[in-house]
């Protein structure tokens, strides 16, 4: 009897992954073109806005891979809980949200800010 190995890439939506990378690329290019300083062009300068965005892009890859490996039934089972947590995080902005540039849409955790919307 032959044992079949389970292919971890079976069932992955490759079109979704391609669109994810295209959106990330165009988003980063928009940030880069809006904030680039022509005198000091350095693609890997993490003190600039586009450099910080590269850090967030790098951190998002493992999260996306983790999300893709969950079965769709997991999301069906916990959709209400995920929705409730998201809704509570938005309502919480009225209580403990920080006003940045005229919009109270940020949580401030010391040196780290989070915008739940």
Rosetta constraint file for C-alpha pairs under 8 A:
AtomPair CA 12 CA 68 HARMONIC 7.13 0.50
AtomPair CA 13 CA 17 HARMONIC 6.61 0.50
AtomPair CA 14 CA 18 HARMONIC 6.15 0.50
AtomPair CA 15 CA 19 HARMONIC 6.16 0.50
AtomPair CA 16 CA 20 HARMONIC 6.08 0.50
AtomPair CA 17 CA 21 HARMONIC 6.34 0.50
AtomPair CA 18 CA 22 HARMONIC 6.22 0.50
AtomPair CA 19 CA 23 HARMONIC 6.06 0.50
AtomPair CA 20 CA 24 HARMONIC 6.17 0.50
AtomPair CA 21 CA 25 HARMONIC 6.01 0.50
AtomPair CA 22 CA 26 HARMONIC 6.19 0.50
AtomPair CA 23 CA 27 HARMONIC 5.93 0.50
AtomPair CA 24 CA 28 HARMONIC 6.05 0.50
AtomPair CA 24 CA 57 HARMONIC 7.47 0.50
AtomPair CA 25 CA 29 HARMONIC 6.12 0.50
AtomPair CA 26 CA 30 HARMONIC 6.13 0.50
AtomPair CA 27 CA 31 HARMONIC 6.38 0.50
AtomPair CA 28 CA 32 HARMONIC 5.99 0.50
AtomPair CA 28 CA 50 HARMONIC 6.70 0.50
AtomPair CA 28 CA 53 HARMONIC 6.92 0.50
AtomPair CA 28 CA 54 HARMONIC 7.61 0.50
AtomPair CA 29 CA 33 HARMONIC 5.98 0.50
AtomPair CA 30 CA 34 HARMONIC 6.12 0.50
AtomPair CA 31 CA 35 HARMONIC 6.17 0.50
AtomPair CA 31 CA 49 HARMONIC 7.19 0.50
AtomPair CA 31 CA 50 HARMONIC 5.75 0.50
AtomPair CA 32 CA 36 HARMONIC 5.53 0.50
AtomPair CA 32 CA 49 HARMONIC 7.58 0.50
AtomPair CA 32 CA 50 HARMONIC 5.12 0.50
AtomPair CA 35 CA 48 HARMONIC 7.90 0.50
AtomPair CA 35 CA 49 HARMONIC 6.80 0.50
AtomPair CA 35 CA 50 HARMONIC 7.17 0.50
AtomPair CA 36 CA 41 HARMONIC 6.93 0.50
AtomPair CA 36 CA 50 HARMONIC 7.93 0.50
AtomPair CA 37 CA 41 HARMONIC 6.19 0.50
AtomPair CA 43 CA 50 HARMONIC 7.98 0.50
AtomPair CA 43 CA 51 HARMONIC 7.04 0.50
AtomPair CA 44 CA 51 HARMONIC 5.88 0.50
AtomPair CA 45 CA 50 HARMONIC 7.98 0.50
AtomPair CA 45 CA 51 HARMONIC 5.19 0.50
AtomPair CA 46 CA 50 HARMONIC 7.51 0.50
AtomPair CA 46 CA 51 HARMONIC 4.01 0.50
AtomPair CA 46 CA 52 HARMONIC 5.22 0.50
AtomPair CA 46 CA 54 HARMONIC 7.82 0.50
AtomPair CA 46 CA 55 HARMONIC 7.61 0.50
AtomPair CA 47 CA 51 HARMONIC 6.24 0.50
AtomPair CA 47 CA 52 HARMONIC 6.60 0.50
AtomPair CA 48 CA 52 HARMONIC 6.21 0.50
AtomPair CA 49 CA 53 HARMONIC 6.22 0.50
AtomPair CA 50 CA 54 HARMONIC 6.34 0.50
AtomPair CA 51 CA 55 HARMONIC 6.66 0.50
AtomPair CA 52 CA 56 HARMONIC 6.55 0.50
AtomPair CA 53 CA 57 HARMONIC 6.11 0.50
AtomPair CA 54 CA 58 HARMONIC 6.13 0.50
AtomPair CA 55 CA 59 HARMONIC 6.25 0.50
AtomPair CA 56 CA 60 HARMONIC 6.07 0.50
AtomPair CA 57 CA 61 HARMONIC 6.67 0.50
AtomPair CA 58 CA 62 HARMONIC 7.93 0.50
AtomPair CA 59 CA 63 HARMONIC 7.17 0.50
AtomPair CA 60 CA 64 HARMONIC 6.11 0.50
AtomPair CA 61 CA 65 HARMONIC 6.22 0.50
AtomPair CA 62 CA 66 HARMONIC 6.10 0.50
AtomPair CA 63 CA 67 HARMONIC 6.17 0.50
AtomPair CA 64 CA 68 HARMONIC 6.14 0.50
AtomPair CA 65 CA 69 HARMONIC 6.50 0.50
AtomPair CA 66 CA 70 HARMONIC 6.91 0.50
AtomPair CA 70 CA 74 HARMONIC 6.63 0.50
AtomPair CA 71 CA 75 HARMONIC 7.43 0.50
AtomPair CA 72 CA 76 HARMONIC 6.43 0.50
AtomPair CA 73 CA 77 HARMONIC 5.97 0.50
AtomPair CA 74 CA 78 HARMONIC 6.20 0.50
AtomPair CA 75 CA 79 HARMONIC 5.38 0.50
AtomPair CA 78 CA 82 HARMONIC 6.17 0.50
AtomPair CA 79 CA 83 HARMONIC 6.04 0.50
AtomPair CA 80 CA 84 HARMONIC 6.07 0.50
AtomPair CA 81 CA 85 HARMONIC 6.17 0.50
AtomPair CA 82 CA 86 HARMONIC 6.23 0.50
AtomPair CA 83 CA 87 HARMONIC 6.09 0.50
AtomPair CA 84 CA 88 HARMONIC 6.04 0.50
AtomPair CA 85 CA 89 HARMONIC 6.12 0.50
AtomPair CA 86 CA 90 HARMONIC 6.40 0.50
AtomPair CA 86 CA 116 HARMONIC 7.45 0.50
AtomPair CA 87 CA 91 HARMONIC 6.24 0.50
AtomPair CA 88 CA 92 HARMONIC 5.89 0.50
AtomPair CA 89 CA 93 HARMONIC 6.74 0.50
AtomPair CA 89 CA 116 HARMONIC 6.52 0.50
AtomPair CA 90 CA 94 HARMONIC 7.79 0.50
AtomPair CA 90 CA 116 HARMONIC 6.46 0.50
AtomPair CA 90 CA 117 HARMONIC 6.92 0.50
AtomPair CA 91 CA 95 HARMONIC 7.57 0.50
AtomPair CA 92 CA 96 HARMONIC 6.16 0.50
AtomPair CA 92 CA 97 HARMONIC 6.89 0.50
AtomPair CA 93 CA 97 HARMONIC 4.01 0.50
AtomPair CA 93 CA 98 HARMONIC 7.56 0.50
AtomPair CA 93 CA 104 HARMONIC 6.79 0.50
AtomPair CA 93 CA 105 HARMONIC 6.20 0.50
AtomPair CA 93 CA 106 HARMONIC 7.01 0.50
AtomPair CA 93 CA 107 HARMONIC 7.10 0.50
AtomPair CA 94 CA 104 HARMONIC 7.54 0.50
AtomPair CA 96 CA 107 HARMONIC 7.16 0.50
AtomPair CA 97 CA 104 HARMONIC 5.64 0.50
AtomPair CA 97 CA 105 HARMONIC 6.15 0.50
AtomPair CA 97 CA 106 HARMONIC 5.47 0.50
AtomPair CA 97 CA 107 HARMONIC 5.17 0.50
AtomPair CA 97 CA 108 HARMONIC 7.46 0.50
AtomPair CA 98 CA 104 HARMONIC 5.36 0.50
AtomPair CA 98 CA 105 HARMONIC 6.69 0.50
AtomPair CA 98 CA 106 HARMONIC 5.27 0.50
AtomPair CA 98 CA 107 HARMONIC 5.79 0.50
AtomPair CA 98 CA 108 HARMONIC 6.40 0.50
AtomPair CA 99 CA 103 HARMONIC 5.31 0.50
AtomPair CA 99 CA 104 HARMONIC 4.15 0.50
AtomPair CA 99 CA 105 HARMONIC 6.84 0.50
AtomPair CA 99 CA 106 HARMONIC 6.94 0.50
AtomPair CA 100 CA 104 HARMONIC 6.32 0.50
AtomPair CA 100 CA 105 HARMONIC 7.56 0.50
AtomPair CA 100 CA 106 HARMONIC 7.20 0.50
AtomPair CA 105 CA 115 HARMONIC 5.94 0.50
AtomPair CA 105 CA 116 HARMONIC 7.41 0.50
AtomPair CA 105 CA 117 HARMONIC 7.31 0.50
AtomPair CA 106 CA 113 HARMONIC 6.42 0.50
AtomPair CA 106 CA 114 HARMONIC 5.52 0.50
AtomPair CA 106 CA 115 HARMONIC 4.58 0.50
AtomPair CA 106 CA 116 HARMONIC 7.14 0.50
AtomPair CA 107 CA 113 HARMONIC 5.54 0.50
AtomPair CA 107 CA 114 HARMONIC 5.11 0.50
AtomPair CA 107 CA 115 HARMONIC 6.33 0.50
AtomPair CA 107 CA 116 HARMONIC 7.98 0.50
AtomPair CA 108 CA 112 HARMONIC 6.10 0.50
AtomPair CA 108 CA 113 HARMONIC 4.50 0.50
AtomPair CA 108 CA 114 HARMONIC 6.56 0.50
AtomPair CA 109 CA 113 HARMONIC 5.84 0.50
AtomPair CA 109 CA 114 HARMONIC 7.91 0.50
